[in-house]
Amino acid sequence: MDLKRKSLYSAVSLWAWLLLLSAQGCLPQTGDQQALLPDLRTYPQTASFYAPQAADYTDSPIERSRRKHIFLNKYFRPWHIEDAIHSRAKLFWPLQTEQQQFFAENTLPRSGQWLASLAEKADLETFPCLNQPGVTLTNTNLRALPTRKPAFHDFRQAGEGFPFDYFQNSALWAGTPVHILHATTSRDWLLVETDWVFGWVPSRDIALVDADFIQSYQSKNLAAFIQDRTPVIDRQAVFRFPGHIGGLLPLVQSHNQSAEVLVPVADADRRAKLRTARLEPGSWTAFPMPATGSNLARVADELLGQTYGWGGLYENRDCSALTRDFYTPFAIWLPRNSSQQARVPLSIPLNHLQSKEKERRILKQGLPFMTLIWMPGHVMIYIGSLNNRPLVMHAMWGLKTWTPFKGEGRYVVGRSVITSLRPGRGLPARLQPKTALIERVQGMSLLLY
């Protein structure tokens, strides 16, 4: 081969190689290509497979009673307070931080007037204009400002755009006690808070509660959902809402494994009344459920494979919503976001260790199904090990990738999965250096001790 032809051949080969890397960096985004994530083939995607590793836990009635007491005090707190739980700075953060550029659902920048109009609607000058207990009538979204319209960061940046709507604080399940703080000038939105989250909700999703309602609601034992999207239909054959894991309702009675529960509805004056609804066998448990290995795995299996939902978008779950909802049937109280969940009482720092030593420490000290593994912006549940690898269950958006032409990108997983702490091994996409989960893990928190 002469020098000229050899040079041309080398150039073509180089470009082919670079194009291959670029294409691989974009893989995979949707459909069957997700199966290329090796961990999803290597590790069984059923929590029940790992349940025997949690079989030695002792969950006595005394311990469950202690957890229940702590949980319910926080859960019903919004009905027994006079002042706001959260600071004004947190409640109105989009209006009190430096001017940010937000983008609309059409990927174009939002105008400054858009944010100004929302500030006017929120009517900060009269805050707080309300101080009332209320209850959610259906599953609803808590928004950072009174609008359903999204506020994205620049779609051109990796890891931004859909689904990361920064005005989506959280989903809130039906029947949740809330403290109503404020209303928009048109009264179509209400600013509400719980002990663990806050935000604006459409006023039609909330009803006011009085002392009699509170007494009726709190005096009952509770039923916890252990199946997602359970139809809740009242005695008048009216569909009220889909029940979700993480939701609780007052229990009237149970018979042949079905249950009668109370659901809140609104009268003409937007005051809450109670109606009776029936839950089918297998969809609920008496609260709290014993934290045995089989019970923990049963609830986990209901959550695995579900679509990722930033801030509870579309009644799906992100990483910290998954952990909070997973532990609710067992009366294990967690805050809403991952940074707060990392600060539960027994937290073990790991950030001073090398990656392999982190894994050894997790295997030695972690309690399967009862340990949170955390890093900045992400939290996972340690569920045990296989082949001497610690495994975690988590709601995972994706892995950071890099290609020569496109730079940083994402390998989207977009669901709740079981993986190792090195889930990118074996991918055709080129991952960014030091982006393995284990590299970024900073600690673990034990929930039973």
C-alpha positions as CSV (number, residue, x, y, z in Angstrom):
1,M,0.0,0.0,0.0
2,D,1.5,3.3,-1.0
3,L,1.9,6.2,1.5
4,K,-0.9,8.2,0.1
5,R,-3.4,5.3,0.1
6,K,-2.2,4.3,3.6
7,S,-2.8,7.9,4.9
8,L,-6.3,7.9,3.4
9,Y,-7.1,4.5,4.9
10,S,-5.9,5.6,8.3
11,A,-8.0,8.8,8.2
12,V,-11.1,6.9,7.2
13,S,-10.5,4.3,10.0
14,L,-10.1,7.1,12.5
15,W,-13.3,8.8,11.5
16,A,-15.1,5.4,11.6
17,W,-13.8,4.8,15.1
18,L,-14.9,8.2,16.3
19,L,-18.4,7.8,14.7
20,L,-18.7,4.5,16.4
21,L,-17.8,6.0,19.8
22,S,-20.3,8.8,19.1
23,A,-23.1,6.4,18.3
24,Q,-22.3,4.2,21.3
25,G,-22.4,7.3,23.5
26,C,-26.0,7.8,22.5
27,L,-27.0,4.2,23.2
28,P,-29.4,3.3,24.5
29,Q,-32.3,5.6,25.1
30,T,-35.5,3.6,24.7
31,G,-37.0,0.2,24.1
32,D,-35.2,-3.1,24.0
33,Q,-31.8,-1.5,24.0
34,Q,-32.2,-0.9,27.7
35,A,-31.5,-4.6,28.1
36,L,-27.9,-3.8,27.2
37,L,-27.3,-2.6,30.8
38,P,-25.4,-5.6,32.0
39,D,-26.5,-5.4,35.6
40,L,-30.1,-5.9,34.7
41,R,-29.2,-9.3,33.2
42,T,-26.7,-10.3,35.8
43,Y,-28.7,-9.6,38.9
44,P,-32.2,-10.9,39.4
45,Q,-34.7,-8.0,39.3
46,T,-37.0,-9.4,42.0
47,A,-36.5,-8.4,45.6
48,S,-37.8,-11.7,46.9
49,F,-34.6,-13.3,45.6
50,Y,-32.6,-11.4,48.2
51,A,-35.2,-11.6,51.0
52,P,-33.4,-14.5,52.9
53,Q,-30.6,-12.1,53.6
54,A,-33.0,-10.0,55.7
55,A,-34.6,-13.0,57.5
56,D,-32.8,-12.5,60.8
57,Y,-34.4,-9.2,61.7
58,T,-36.5,-9.1,64.9
59,D,-39.4,-6.7,64.7
60,S,-41.2,-6.9,68.0
61,P,-44.6,-5.4,68.7
62,I,-42.9,-3.0,71.1
63,E,-40.5,-1.8,68.4
64,R,-43.4,-1.4,65.9
65,S,-45.4,0.6,68.4
66,R,-42.4,2.9,69.0
67,R,-42.1,3.5,65.2
68,K,-45.8,4.0,64.8
69,H,-45.9,6.7,67.5
70,I,-43.0,8.6,66.0
71,F,-44.5,8.3,62.5
72,L,-48.0,9.4,63.4
73,N,-46.8,12.4,65.4
74,K,-45.1,13.7,62.3
75,Y,-47.8,12.6,59.9
76,F,-50.6,14.5,61.8
77,R,-48.5,17.4,62.8
78,P,-50.0,19.8,60.2
79,W,-53.3,19.6,62.0
80,H,-51.9,20.7,65.3
81,I,-49.7,23.8,64.6
82,E,-50.2,27.5,64.3
83,D,-47.0,28.6,62.6
84,A,-45.4,27.5,59.3
85,I,-43.2,24.4,59.5
86,H,-41.0,25.6,56.6
87,S,-39.3,29.0,56.3
88,R,-40.5,31.7,54.0
89,A,-37.3,31.4,52.0
90,K,-38.0,27.8,51.3
91,L,-41.6,28.3,50.5
92,F,-40.9,31.0,47.9
93,W,-37.4,29.9,46.7
94,P,-38.0,30.6,43.0
95,L,-38.8,34.3,43.8
96,Q,-36.0,34.8,46.3
97,T,-33.0,33.4,44.6
98,E,-30.9,35.1,41.9
99,Q,-32.7,35.4,38.7
100,Q,-32.6,32.1,36.9
101,Q,-33.3,31.3,33.2
102,F,-36.1,28.8,32.9
103,F,-37.2,27.0,29.8
104,A,-40.7,26.0,28.7
105,E,-42.1,22.7,27.5
106,N,-41.3,23.8,23.9
107,T,-37.6,24.1,24.9
108,L,-37.6,27.9,24.5
109,P,-36.6,30.3,27.2
110,R,-39.3,31.7,29.4
111,S,-39.6,35.4,29.7
112,G,-38.9,37.4,32.9
113,Q,-42.5,38.5,32.7
114,W,-43.7,34.9,33.2
115,L,-42.0,34.6,36.6
116,A,-43.2,38.2,37.5
117,S,-46.8,37.2,36.8
118,L,-46.5,34.2,39.0
119,A,-45.1,36.3,41.8
120,E,-48.0,38.7,41.5
121,K,-50.4,35.8,41.6
122,A,-48.7,34.3,44.7
123,D,-49.4,37.6,46.5
124,L,-46.4,37.6,48.8
125,E,-47.4,40.8,50.5
126,T,-50.4,39.2,52.3
127,F,-48.5,36.0,53.2
128,P,-49.7,34.1,55.2
129,C,-53.4,34.8,54.5
130,L,-54.5,31.4,55.8
131,N,-53.8,29.2,58.8
132,Q,-56.1,26.2,58.5
133,P,-55.9,22.4,58.6
134,G,-56.9,20.6,55.5
135,V,-56.7,17.2,53.7
136,T,-55.9,16.1,50.2
137,L,-58.9,14.7,48.3
138,T,-57.0,13.0,45.6
139,N,-53.4,12.4,44.5
140,T,-52.0,15.8,43.7
141,N,-48.7,17.6,42.8
142,L,-47.0,20.1,45.0
143,R,-45.6,22.9,42.8
144,A,-42.9,25.5,43.6
145,L,-45.2,28.3,42.3
146,P,-48.9,28.3,41.4
147,T,-48.8,26.9,37.9
148,R,-48.9,23.5,36.1
149,K,-46.4,24.9,33.5
150,P,-42.9,23.4,33.8
151,A,-39.7,25.2,34.5
152,F,-36.8,23.4,32.9
153,H,-33.2,24.3,32.7
154,D,-31.5,24.5,29.3
155,F,-32.4,21.4,27.2
156,R,-29.0,21.5,25.5
157,Q,-27.3,20.6,28.8
158,A,-26.9,16.9,29.5
159,G,-29.1,15.9,32.4
160,E,-31.4,18.8,31.9
161,G,-34.8,19.3,30.2
162,F,-37.4,16.6,30.5
163,P,-38.2,15.2,33.1
164,F,-36.4,17.7,35.4
165,D,-39.1,20.3,36.0
166,Y,-37.7,22.3,38.8
167,F,-41.2,23.6,39.9
168,Q,-42.2,20.0,40.6
169,N,-41.7,19.6,44.4
170,S,-43.4,16.3,45.0
171,A,-46.5,14.2,44.6
172,L,-48.8,14.0,47.6
173,W,-51.1,11.0,48.0
174,A,-54.9,11.3,48.8
175,G,-55.9,11.5,52.4
176,T,-52.8,13.3,53.6
177,P,-53.1,15.9,56.4
178,V,-51.9,19.3,55.4
179,H,-51.5,22.8,56.8
180,I,-52.9,25.5,54.5
181,L,-50.8,28.6,54.6
182,H,-51.8,30.9,51.8
183,A,-53.9,31.3,48.6
184,T,-53.4,33.0,45.3
185,T,-55.3,36.2,44.5
186,S,-57.8,34.2,42.5
187,R,-58.1,31.4,45.2
188,D,-57.5,28.7,42.6
189,W,-54.2,27.6,44.2
190,L,-53.4,26.9,47.8
191,L,-49.9,26.8,49.4
192,V,-49.8,23.8,51.8
193,E,-47.2,22.0,53.8
194,T,-46.7,18.7,55.6
195,D,-43.9,17.8,57.9
196,W,-41.8,16.6,55.0
197,V,-42.7,18.7,52.0
198,F,-44.6,21.8,50.8
199,G,-45.9,23.5,47.7
200,W,-48.8,24.9,45.7
201,V,-51.8,22.7,44.9
202,P,-55.0,23.3,43.0
203,S,-57.6,24.4,45.5
204,R,-60.1,21.8,44.3
205,D,-57.7,19.1,45.5
206,I,-58.0,20.3,49.1
207,A,-60.8,20.4,51.7
208,L,-60.8,22.1,55.1
209,V,-61.1,19.9,58.2
210,D,-62.6,20.7,61.6
211,A,-62.1,19.3,65.0
212,D,-64.7,16.5,64.6
213,F,-63.2,15.4,61.3
214,I,-59.7,15.3,62.9
215,Q,-61.0,13.3,65.8
216,S,-62.7,10.8,63.5
217,Y,-59.6,10.5,61.3
218,Q,-57.0,10.2,64.0
219,S,-58.9,7.9,66.3
220,K,-58.9,5.0,63.8
221,N,-56.1,2.6,63.1
222,L,-54.7,3.0,59.6
223,A,-54.5,0.9,56.5
224,A,-51.4,1.2,54.3
225,F,-51.4,0.5,50.6
226,I,-49.0,-2.2,49.5
227,Q,-50.0,-2.2,45.8
228,D,-49.8,0.7,43.5
229,R,-52.7,2.1,41.5
230,T,-55.3,0.4,43.7
231,P,-58.8,1.6,42.7
232,V,-60.5,3.3,45.7
233,I,-64.3,3.3,45.1
234,D,-66.7,4.5,47.7
235,R,-70.0,2.9,48.8
236,Q,-71.9,5.1,46.3
237,A,-69.8,3.4,43.5
238,V,-67.9,6.6,42.9
239,F,-64.2,6.2,41.9
240,R,-62.2,8.5,44.2
241,F,-58.5,8.0,43.4
242,P,-55.9,5.3,42.8
243,G,-54.2,4.3,46.0
244,H,-50.4,4.2,46.0
245,I,-47.7,2.6,48.2
246,G,-46.9,5.3,50.7
247,G,-50.6,6.3,51.1
248,L,-52.5,5.8,54.4
249,L,-56.3,5.8,55.1
250,P,-58.3,5.3,58.4
251,L,-59.3,1.7,58.8
252,V,-62.9,1.0,59.8
253,Q,-62.9,-2.8,59.7
254,S,-61.5,-5.7,57.8
255,H,-63.3,-8.9,56.7
256,N,-61.9,-11.9,54.7
257,Q,-58.8,-9.9,53.9
258,S,-60.7,-7.0,52.4
259,A,-61.0,-3.7,54.2
260,E,-63.4,-0.8,54.7
261,V,-61.6,2.5,54.9
262,L,-62.6,6.2,55.2
263,V,-61.9,8.6,52.3
264,P,-62.2,12.4,52.5
265,V,-64.7,14.2,50.1
266,A,-65.7,17.8,49.9
267,D,-69.1,19.3,50.5
268,A,-70.4,22.4,48.8
269,D,-68.4,24.7,51.1
270,R,-65.1,22.8,50.5
271,R,-65.3,21.2,54.0
272,A,-64.2,17.6,54.3
273,K,-66.6,14.8,55.0
274,L,-65.9,11.1,55.3
275,R,-67.2,8.3,53.1
276,T,-66.5,4.6,53.3
277,A,-64.7,2.7,50.6
278,R,-63.6,-0.9,50.1
279,L,-60.0,-2.2,49.5
280,E,-59.5,-5.5,47.8
281,P,-57.5,-8.3,49.5
282,G,-53.8,-8.0,48.8
283,S,-53.8,-4.2,48.2
284,W,-53.5,-3.1,51.8
285,T,-52.0,-4.0,55.2
286,A,-52.8,-3.0,58.8
287,F,-50.4,-0.2,59.7
288,P,-47.6,-0.8,60.5
289,M,-46.6,-4.0,58.7
290,P,-44.0,-6.1,60.4
291,A,-40.6,-5.4,58.9
292,T,-39.7,-9.0,58.0
293,G,-37.6,-10.0,55.1
294,S,-40.6,-11.4,53.2
295,N,-42.8,-8.3,53.8
296,L,-40.0,-5.9,52.8
297,A,-39.4,-7.9,49.6
298,R,-43.1,-8.0,48.8
299,V,-43.4,-4.3,48.9
300,A,-40.1,-3.8,47.0
301,D,-41.3,-6.1,44.2
302,E,-44.4,-3.9,43.7
303,L,-42.1,-0.9,43.2
304,L,-39.4,-2.5,41.0
305,G,-39.6,-1.8,37.3
306,Q,-41.8,1.3,37.7
307,T,-41.1,4.3,35.6
308,Y,-38.9,7.1,37.0
309,G,-40.8,10.2,38.0
310,W,-38.9,13.3,39.0
311,G,-40.6,14.9,41.9
312,G,-43.5,12.4,41.7
313,L,-44.3,13.5,38.1
314,Y,-47.2,11.4,36.7
315,E,-47.5,9.7,40.1
316,N,-44.2,8.0,39.5
317,R,-41.2,8.2,41.9
318,D,-37.7,9.5,41.9
319,C,-35.0,8.1,44.2
320,S,-36.1,9.7,47.5
321,A,-39.8,9.2,46.8
322,L,-39.1,5.5,46.3
323,T,-37.3,5.2,49.6
324,R,-39.9,7.2,51.5
325,D,-42.9,5.3,50.1
326,F,-41.2,1.9,50.4
327,Y,-40.7,2.4,54.2
328,T,-44.1,4.0,55.0
329,P,-46.1,0.7,55.4
330,F,-43.5,-0.3,58.1
331,A,-43.9,3.1,60.0
332,I,-40.3,4.0,59.2
333,W,-40.3,7.8,58.8
334,L,-38.1,9.4,56.3
335,P,-37.9,13.0,55.0
336,R,-38.7,13.7,51.4
337,N,-35.3,14.5,49.7
338,S,-32.1,12.5,49.5
339,S,-29.9,15.0,51.4
340,Q,-32.2,14.9,54.4
341,Q,-32.6,11.1,54.3
342,A,-28.8,10.9,54.5
343,R,-29.0,12.4,58.0
344,V,-31.1,9.8,59.7
345,P,-29.7,9.0,63.3
346,L,-27.2,6.2,62.6
347,S,-25.2,7.4,59.6
348,I,-21.8,5.8,58.7
349,P,-19.5,8.0,56.6
350,L,-17.7,6.3,53.7
351,N,-16.3,9.2,51.8
352,H,-12.8,8.7,53.2
353,L,-12.5,5.2,51.8
354,Q,-11.4,3.9,48.4
355,S,-14.1,2.3,46.3
356,K,-13.2,-1.3,47.1
357,E,-13.1,-0.6,50.8
358,K,-16.5,1.1,50.6
359,E,-17.9,-2.1,49.1
360,R,-16.3,-4.2,51.9
361,R,-17.7,-1.9,54.6
362,I,-21.2,-2.0,53.1
363,L,-21.1,-5.8,53.0
364,K,-19.8,-6.0,56.6
365,Q,-22.1,-3.4,58.3
366,G,-25.0,-2.9,56.0
367,L,-28.4,-4.4,56.9
368,P,-30.1,-5.8,53.8
369,F,-33.4,-3.8,53.1
370,M,-32.7,-1.6,56.1
371,T,-29.8,0.5,54.9
372,L,-29.7,3.6,52.8
373,I,-26.7,4.2,50.6
374,W,-26.3,7.8,49.6
375,M,-24.3,10.3,47.6
376,P,-24.9,13.9,46.5
377,G,-28.3,14.0,44.8
378,H,-29.1,10.3,45.0
379,V,-30.2,7.7,47.5
380,M,-30.5,3.9,47.2
381,I,-31.6,0.9,49.4
382,Y,-29.0,-1.8,50.1
383,I,-30.8,-5.1,49.6
384,G,-28.0,-7.6,50.0
385,S,-25.3,-9.1,47.9
386,L,-24.5,-11.6,45.1
387,N,-21.1,-12.9,44.2
388,N,-19.7,-10.7,47.0
389,R,-21.0,-7.5,45.4
390,P,-23.3,-5.2,47.3
391,L,-26.6,-4.6,45.5
392,V,-29.0,-1.7,45.7
393,M,-32.6,-1.0,44.7
394,H,-33.1,2.6,43.4
395,A,-35.1,4.8,41.1
396,M,-32.5,5.5,38.5
397,W,-32.6,8.1,35.7
398,G,-29.4,7.2,34.0
399,L,-25.6,7.2,33.7
400,K,-23.3,10.0,32.5
401,T,-21.7,9.3,29.2
402,W,-19.1,11.1,27.0
403,T,-18.4,11.1,23.3
404,P,-15.9,13.1,21.2
405,F,-18.5,14.9,19.1
406,K,-21.4,15.4,21.5
407,G,-19.6,15.6,24.8
408,E,-21.6,14.8,27.9
409,G,-24.7,12.7,27.6
410,R,-26.9,10.2,29.4
411,Y,-27.6,6.5,29.1
412,V,-31.2,6.5,30.2
413,V,-32.5,3.7,32.5
414,G,-35.5,5.6,33.7
415,R,-37.0,3.1,36.2
416,S,-36.6,1.4,39.5
417,V,-34.0,-1.3,39.3
418,I,-31.6,-3.5,41.2
419,T,-28.0,-2.9,40.3
420,S,-24.5,-3.2,41.7
421,L,-22.7,0.0,42.7
422,R,-20.8,-0.2,39.3
423,P,-23.8,-0.5,37.0
424,G,-22.0,0.9,33.9
425,R,-19.5,-1.9,33.6
426,G,-19.7,-3.6,30.2
427,L,-21.8,-0.9,28.5
428,P,-21.0,-0.1,24.9
429,A,-21.4,3.6,25.7
430,R,-18.3,5.4,27.0
431,L,-18.9,6.5,30.6
432,Q,-17.4,9.6,32.1
433,P,-14.5,8.9,34.5
434,K,-15.3,8.6,38.2
435,T,-19.0,8.4,37.6
436,A,-19.5,4.9,39.0
437,L,-22.0,5.0,41.8
438,I,-19.4,3.6,44.3
439,E,-17.0,6.4,43.4
440,R,-19.6,9.0,44.5
441,V,-21.0,7.2,47.6
442,Q,-20.4,9.2,50.7
443,G,-22.1,7.2,53.4
444,M,-24.7,4.7,54.5
445,S,-27.5,5.0,57.1
446,L,-29.0,2.2,59.1
447,L,-32.7,2.3,59.8
448,L,-32.9,-0.6,62.3
449,Y,-30.3,-0.8,65.0
